[in-house]
Amino acid sequence: MRRYNPPFNGNRYVLNKATGEIHDLDNETSLCQINEMNPDHVSNCVSYEDAKFRAAFFSPHGGNGCYYCLRSKDNG
């Protein structure tokens, strides 16, 4: 479910900068635990490609799709 409040601001993709996990809010499940993310670790992204690009800078783990909401991009 998209969130329009800060730090999400209505974008579809969210990068957790601490873990490199990329979430698709249009396919979110409760297992994604978006509400538990530290707001300082949230990076709003307009596309999956944007999230991957940002992950290269923010996260030492790179970007990986969430197993629960972005399984086609999950690399294990």
N, C-alpha and C positions, 0 to 999 in steps of 0.2 A: 504494500500500500504506500503510495507516494505520500511524503510528508512535506508540508509547505512552510513549516516553522524552521527557524535556524537550528542547527547548522545544515539542514537538508535542502531547504529552499525549492522543493518541487522537482528536482532532477530525478531521472530514472535510476541512474547508477550511483552507487556509493562505494568509495574505496576506504577500507579501514587501513590507515597509514601505518599502524603498528604491526599489523599482521600481513598486509598485502592482499587480503581477501576482498574481492569485488562482489557486490550484491546488486541484484536486479530487483528494485522495489516493486515492479509490476508483477513479480512472481514470488514475492517474499512469503516465507512460512514462519511460524513461531520458532522453529529451530535455528533460524538465522540470528536470532538474538540482537536485532538492530537496536532495540531500546536499551540494551545494556552497554552499547558502545560508548566509550569516552568521547564527548563532543570534540575534544582536541584532536582526536584521531580520525575524524570524519572529513573526507574530501568529496565534494559534490562533483559529479561528472555527467556530461550530456550524452556520452556514448561509451560503449565498452572500450573502444580504442582510446578514448580520452583517459579512461581509468587505467588502462595498461600503461600508457605513457607516463601518467603521474606516479604510478607504482614504481617505475624505474628510478624515480628521484626520491620518493618518500620512504619506501619500504626496502629493507635489506633483503627481503624474501622475494621481491618482484611481485607481479600481479598474478592472482589465481582466482578463477571463478568459484563462487560458493557452491558447495556440494548440494545444497538444498534449493537454491533459487536460480542458479546459473550452471546447472550440471553439465551442459554441453561445453563449457569453458573450464571445467574443473580438471586440473592436472594431477590430482591425487594428494 
